[in-house]
Amino acid sequence: MTPDARPLGGLHPMSSLPEARRTTAPLPPMPAWRVWALAIRPRTLSLAVTPVLLGTALAWADGAARDWWAFAAALACALLIQIATNLHNDAADFERGTDVEGRIGPLRVAAAGWVSAAVLKRATFACLGAALALGVFLVERGGWPILLAGLASLGAAWAYSGGPRPISHSAWGEVFVLLFFGLVAVAGSHWLQAGWTGQLALAPWLAGAVVGLPAAAVLLVNNYRDLEGDCRAGRRTLVARLGRERARAIYALLMLLPYLGVVALAVTGENGGRPGAWLALLALPLALRLVRSLGAQPPGAWLNTHLAATAKACSLLGLLLAVGVML
């Protein structure tokens, strides 16, 4: 075997994979760093970063003391949990035979034969272990509410793809995203900075819904794209239950309803509200364009681009809102 063909980091030859689990013809080796870059799905990581930024900005805008260490640890935990979720999903879908020939979504590294499921699972638990270690520091700063939020987040990272009834195979996936990439992440980040002074605040929960709803739309596009394969594999996602036409209506709600939350944040609160929140309306034209384009052509590989654009729209909305509330 030449050096270029040597397995890297648990990689194994494509010929050793069961036929039913292959997604493509045998693929040439790839540098380990590129394989792991594909495995962590960097385009999804902004969905973990944005709610931490927003919750922190909201607390600081409301007068909380700036705890940079808590902010950095919360951001690292969010990224580690998101990466762990992605790695476990890659491994679990491969083992279930979900990533099969004809899938139009991005290449998954286990199904491509670049990394074994066992190696992906070890990396998953390494990420979760690092998040747990950082979580001890965060619990010391934020107390029992952070303990509950952290344990729930770690459990959800595993339950999304693991167990006999994974969340990703059910119609509850979008609810999972709204909860953990919106409400819990924003409110938890706000709590780390504001503590008990913000215990009755509605704003972090409202802001959590603002970024959580379009984050759920990202998953909906993913399942909209993969509908046929999901149905063959027995996955009863929300799109599989509703069909594409009604799924497009849900997508429109998930993308546009957050802007009512932006208005609410702009006009409510002390001293006449947070007028800087209006800045987030600059993201509305992109959301409208994405809503119109979802049903403009038959499903195909173009939905990969649409999914990435939906994630960008979510992040843009959250970042503009974070900047706006600080003005």
Stockholm file with secondary structure:
# STOCKHOLM 1.0

chainA/1-327         MTPDARPLGGLHPMSSLPEARRTTAPLPPMPAWRVWALAIRPRTLSLAVTPVLLGTALAWADGAARDWWAFAAALACALLIQIATNLHNDAADFERGTDVEGRIGPLRVAAAGWVSAAVLKRATFACLGAALALGVFLVERGGWPILLAGLASLGAAWAYSGGPRPISHSAWGEVFVLLFFGLVAVAGSHWLQAGWTGQLALAPWLAGAVVGLPAAAVLLVNNYRDLEGDCRAGRRTLVARLGRERARAIYALLMLLPYLGVVALAVTGENGGRPGAWLALLALPLALRLVRSLGAQPPGAWLNTHLAATAKACSLLGLLLAVGVML
#=GR chainA/1-327 SS CCGGGSCCTTCCCGGGSCGGGCCSSCCCCCCHHHHHHHHHCGGGTHHHHHHHHHHHHHHHHTTCCCCHHHHHHHHHHHHHHHHHHHHHHHHHHHHHTCSCTTCCSCCCHHHHTSSCHHHHHHHHHHHHHHHHHHHHHHHHHHCHHHHHHHHHHHHHHHHTTCSSSCGGGSTTHHHHHHIIIIIHHHHHHHHHHHGGGGTTCSHHHHHHHHHHHHHHHHHHHHHHHTHHHHHHTTCCCHHHHHCHHHHHHHHHHHHHTHHHHHHHHHHCSGGGCCGGGGGGGGGHHHHHHHHHHHTSSCSSTHHHHHHHHHHHHHHHHHHHHHHHHHC
#=GC SS_cons         CCGGGSCCTTCCCGGGSCGGGCCSSCCCCCCHHHHHHHHHCGGGTHHHHHHHHHHHHHHHHTTCCCCHHHHHHHHHHHHHHHHHHHHHHHHHHHHHTCSCTTCCSCCCHHHHTSSCHHHHHHHHHHHHHHHHHHHHHHHHHHCHHHHHHHHHHHHHHHHTTCSSSCGGGSTTHHHHHHIIIIIHHHHHHHHHHHGGGGTTCSHHHHHHHHHHHHHHHHHHHHHHHTHHHHHHTTCCCHHHHHCHHHHHHHHHHHHHTHHHHHHHHHHCSGGGCCGGGGGGGGGHHHHHHHHHHHTSSCSSTHHHHHHHHHHHHHHHHHHHHHHHHHC
//
